[in-house]
Each structure stands twice: as structure tokens, then as C-alpha cells.
Amino acid sequence: MEFLWCLVVGVMTTCGVFLMLERHIVRFLFGMILISSAINLAIFVAGRLTRGNPPLIASDALLPAAGYANPVPQALILTAIVIGFGLLLFTLLLAYRAIKELGTADMDKMHNTEAGQ
Amino acid sequence: MTQWPLVLPVFIPLLTATACAFSFRSHKLSSVISWAGALANLCVALLLIQRVISQGLLVTAFGDWQAPFGIVFVADLLSASMVLITAIIGVAIVLYSTTDLRSKPFYAIYHSFIHVLLAGVMGSFLTGDIFNLYVFFEVMLITSFGLMVINANRQQVDGAVKYVVLNLISTMVFLLAIGLLYGATGTLNMADLNAKVALLPETTMMLIAGLFLFGFAIKASAFPVFSWLPASYHHLPSAIVALYAALLTKVGVYALIRVFTVVFDLVDSGYQPLLIIIAGLTMLTGVLGAASQFNIKRILSFHIISQIGYMLMGLAIYTPLAITGAIFYIIHHIIVKANLFLIGGFLQRRQGSDNLRELGGAYQSMPWLALLFLIPAFSLAGFPPLSGFWGKFLVIKASLQTDAYLLAATALFVSLMTIYSMTKIWAEAFWKPLPDNAAAPIALTRLENCLYIVPIVALAVITILIGLLAEPVYQLAETSAINLLNPERYINAVLGNMPEPGQISVLAAGESQP
């Protein structure tokens, strides 16, 4: 199970890096979305992948039953998804504005910041 | 028990930001709220550093969830002094922007953003939990995005694309590093991580440390991942760029120092030789970049990079003296850099340009401003007895003690080149007569002049004070450095009141085994 999961993460990262090397800003963004999802999945594995083992502590025990899935990474991912969503929304709007304002989606042609030198 | 001075530096700016957001109809009201918030924060920061000096480390666990399970805020000397410097910069910037941005339509929302940014910076300095550090980085990041496009003209949008893209990459790498670190050790508390990271297999530790180094290096704009900074800073309004120059990269350096002393040991992690090379090249590229520029804000932006090199150099040498130097340097640099940008902004406002070819005659019309410029400029270059001299002296002495002669030579050469850039601004903007084709200077009212000059004078006075009274600042930096290199006190203060140590180690050991 973990092996398969790692494979998925690997494939997503590969595609993400490939897309991020593109000059077109929208493809670049797609690449970034893929990688940030891949990172969330990678953190998910850190909490152990099991089925039907809720991290609940029985009333007479100190620790949850062995082999439970650690809920902390899941909480971390939830936080990261929320933050990532906000950042992504901003970045998409910025990309839209940049294309409108600069008249190009090609990152190599965005030289306006160097103008006036 | 909650230590209020620990929580208020984050809470007050957030409250002020909310109040500013609701008072957007009245520029006057939002300025007053913003001033009140910034001043209140300065008072709390003073109280915090006084408490830390008199009582030692302060720790607060939120909701009484004790470390290492709950999130803690920790104030040691380093955090407390960083909070104080941030609060000082906050007051200076808020005052300055009252006149600099008054006429802009985004004025009220600007105050709201700036306080959220301050809250993010304060939180990053105070938190003792590495995921919480990530959250505060994000708070800082998203507001800095907002401020970056607040004018939304062509150049700003273009610069913002570069800034956003590189910073998002840094964020993702940082998040991945935290996830892997938790998977390997089962804890997120920095004090708790200290012992558990030492038990990791070397390759795992190196991988995670490398990810942290990469993520923070982008934030700190170290070589070779600094390109977002000169691409985006110079088109920002002066008050905003002064705030960014003072704080954003320094939070990256602070995170590097914190993580590579308390969590990882830089020498054990094996990245020390790499960091020494990075530090040298960061200094060199920054200063050479500045030499080729002809625009005040661009010159100063490149100088941020070269100064970051000195701080990294202090961390890279990793002796108590070197880290003392790095901390001293951060404190000095935040004040001086903000001041230089404020002066540049004032010139730009008067003359309508920050291009050196269109400036001139400032010495004739404003000799006092010329004097005020010389103080931070000489301090940046490292003239005794100003604050920059001591920072440079400490890191260079430390590098000579560890036989890093090439690094010391680079540092000395870079300060020479810094003088060159500063003389260029002096000669072009102040000394030469105003060019014929330049527009006539805009006349400012007395009040406007005052609001521009008060923060500049205040920061210049602080620079002189740090320089003349270097001993207390040095001792503060030295104590912080010794505590960073021997983090037992930090760890004991955070984990000291753990209920049952045995039980916790059982839990933590269970995390990493599938």
C-alpha cells in the first residue's frame, strides 16, 4: 500500500516538475498545483496508512491500540490545504492579471520590471 | 499559565488590522488606529524584553496542552530582541506611510495589511513549534503578496509574478520538510526535536536538513536563489519596500539560525562547508549587482542580498563569537536598511524619481537630510563607531579565528564595494547640481516634512546608539548565541514541566514505526 502511494507521489511530482519547467505561466501553475498535492500526499504517508484503526483510546488504556493511523499529519494536511487554497487563488488571479496587463503568458517575455534602466 | 506579553505581540497587530479594515471610510480614523496599535505593540515588546532579561525564558502553552503535544510560544533573548526591533520598525513605517501613502486610495487597507504582516513576523519569532512557524510564514507571505500588488501597475504585477512563484516553491519545500521531519521523529516541537533529530539515521537527517536549508535560503534571498528580490522590490511604494527590506529576508535568516542551532546541529548536518560558500557568494553577488545599478531603490535592494551574506557567514562559521556577530548584524541591519529606504523614498517623493540621473542638489537644498543619509550609509559600509562596524568586526574576527581567511577577505572586499555604492548615491543624489531636465522639487507642507523626518531621525539615533553603546547589545547577542549553541536551557524551559517523560517517549517512538 505504502509503495503504491509513494509511486503515485513520485509520478505526480515528475509531472509537476515537467510542467513547472514550461515558460507558459498557466502550465507552470498547473505544475505547482500537482506538486503541492504530491507534498500533501507525502505527508499523509508519514502518519501510516491503515484501514479501520481509528486513533481512539479505550477508557481503560493509556495508548490507542497498536497500528493506529496517526491523526496529526492529517490535521497538518488539512491546514496546508486551506492555506494552499488561499495562496493558489491569489496566484491564479495574479496570473490572470499579469496576462491582461503584460499581454503575454510567456515568462521569458516578462521584462517590465527591468524597464527604465 | 498564559504569559500575556508573549501572546500580545501577535494579538495586538491582528486586532489593529481588523479595526483598520472596518474603518476604511475614514483615512484619519484608520491612521489613528494604526498608530495606536503600533505604539501599543512597542510597549508590549519593551515589557517582553524586560521580563525575559529579568526572569529568563518565557514559555506559554496554548490551551494548557503541554509541550511537546501542544503549541508553545517561547521568548528567549533572541526572540524578544527581534520582537522589539520589529515593533520599532512597525512604528517608524506606520508614521512614515501616514504622509507617504496618504493620497492613495488603498490607504486604509494598506494599514490593515501591514499589521497582519507584523503579526506574522512576530509570530515567526515567538513560536516554538515548527508547523506553527510554517503557519506564521504563510500569514506573512499572503499579506506580502497583497501589499506587493497594492498599486497593481504593470511593473508591480510583473515583479509580483516572480516574487510569488519563488516564494511558493520555498513554502512547498518547507512544508515537505516539516512533514518528513514529523514522519521521522513524531514531534513538531523544536525543543523536543533537538534530542530526537540526533537519533535519526544520517541520510534521513541530511535530506530533511537540506530541504529546510533550501526553503529558508529562498526566504532569506541567499545565493543562488535570490532573484525574486531585485525583480520585485524597487517598484513598491517606499514605505512598503522599507518594511520588506527590514523584515522579510531577516525572518528567513532567523529561521535558519533557529533551525540550524536548536533543531539540527549545523556541523553534524554536514552543510557547514556549503553554507560558507553560499555566504561568500551571497555577499559578492549582492554587492556586484548593486555596483551596476543606477537607481536608489535597486542599489539598496541588491545591498540587502549582500548584507544577508554577512549574517549567513556568522551562522556558517558556527562559533559563539560568529553567531553573536550574526545576531548583532541582524539587529543593526534591520534598523539601517529601513532607514536608507525611508530616505530614498523621501528623495523620490520630492523629486518624483528615484533614478540617480534625475536627482541632484539635495545637499544644497536639504543639508540636514544629507547628514541623516550619511549615518545609515556609513553604518552599512561599516565605519566605526557606527553599528555596522561592530557587526562586521565580530563576524570577520570569528572567521579569522577559524582560519577562514578567504571568507574574511571577501567580507572586507564587500564592505569596500559597499562604500562605492553609497558614495555613488551621495555623489549623484546629494552632491551634483540638479540636472537641467529634472522637474522642480515638490514643495511639501511642514507637517508632511515632519512625518517624513521623524522616523528617519529616530532610526538614525538608534543606529548611533547601537554603535556607541555596543557593549549591552553585544552582551545581549552573546548570551543569545551561547544559549543557541547550548540549547539545554531552552529545552528545559519548554519541556521542563512534562508530566511523565516515560510515557511520552513510548508514544513518540511508536510514531515512526509503520
Interface residues (C-beta under 8 A of the other chain):
Chain A: E2 I25 F28 M32 I35 S36 I39 A42 I43 V45 A46 G47 R48 L62 L63 A66 N70 V72 P73 L76 T79 A80 I83 G86 L87 F90 T91 L94 A95 R97 A98 E101 L102 M107 M110 H111 N112 T113 E114 A115 G116 Q117
Chain B: F131 V135 E138 L141 I142 F145 G146 V149 A152 R154 Q155 V157 D158 G159 A160 V161 K162 V164 V165 L168 I169 T171 M172 L175 L176 I178 G179 L180 Y182 G183 A184 G186 L188 A231 S232 H234 H235 Q293 F294 N295 R298 N355 Q503 V506 L507 G510 E511 P514
